[in-house]
């Protein structure tokens, strides 16, 4: 098996695509995502890069993986936005600051997620440009 297949198997064991899904598995997946970014940040630092990123095609493979992850974030942000709107309509939600109604805070969350989606789409485009450019590089 390749490292990619091993990673996909690990993910499927911990967070099966078809579930079961609950609040704990969703939160743990979000924390795993953060931990993986932390890992990549550490593993690609300059002193390790000659070993972890020895060639342009390795950078390409990392960029493609990141690009795919970013591509899924648009759907996630959209679904989080929709859920916040539904919660505001259907539950006895409150803002713990007690100086505003919960619906006002939900509106802030929704607006921030809409803005994040716009920024994300620009980021995805820029990363895809980098992927396309690095795709042309090789080593003798």
C-alpha positions, 0 to 999 in steps of 0.5 A, spaced: 500 500 500 502 507 498 502 512 504 496 515 501 492 509 501 494 508 508 492 515 510 485 514 507 484 507 510 486 510 517 481 516 516 476 511 513 477 507 520 476 513 524 471 517 520 467 512 516 464 516 510 457 513 511 457 514 518 455 513 524 455 520 524 454 524 530 456 531 534 463 527 537 465 524 530 464 531 527 468 535 532 473 530 532 474 530 525 475 538 525 480 537 530 484 531 526 484 536 520 487 542 525 492 536 527 494 534 520 495 542 518 500 542 524 503 536 522 504 539 515 507 545 518 512 542 522 514 537 517 515 542 511 519 547 515 526 549 512 530 544 516 526 538 514 524 540 507 530 537 503 528 530 506 520 531 506 520 535 500 526 533 496 523 534 489 518 539 485 513 533 484 513 532 491 511 539 492 506 538 487 503 532 491 502 536 497 499 542 493 494 537 490 492 534 497 491 541 500 487 543 494 482 537 494 481 539 502 480 546 500 475 544 495 471 541 500 471 547 505 466 550 500 461 545 501 462 545 509 462 552 510 455 552 506 452 547 510 455 550 517 451 556 515 445 553 513 445 549 520 446 556 524 440 559 520 436 553 522 438 553 529 436 560 530 429 559 527 428 552 531 431 552 537 431 556 544 438 559 542 441 565 546 447 569 546 451 568 553 453 576 552 446 577 554 446 584 550 443 582 544 438 577 541 441 570 539 439 571 532 443 577 531 449 573 533 447 568 528 447 573 523 454 575 524 456 568 523 452 567 517 455 573 514 462 571 516 461 564 513 459 567 507 465 572 507 470 566 508 467 562 502 468 568 498 475 568 500 476 561 500 474 561 493 479 565 491 484 561 495 482 555 491 484 558 485 490 561 487 492 554 490 490 551 483 494 556 479 500 553 483 498 546 482 498 547 475 505 551 475 508 546 479 506 540 475 511 542 469 517 541 474 521 535 474 528 533 476 533 529 472 
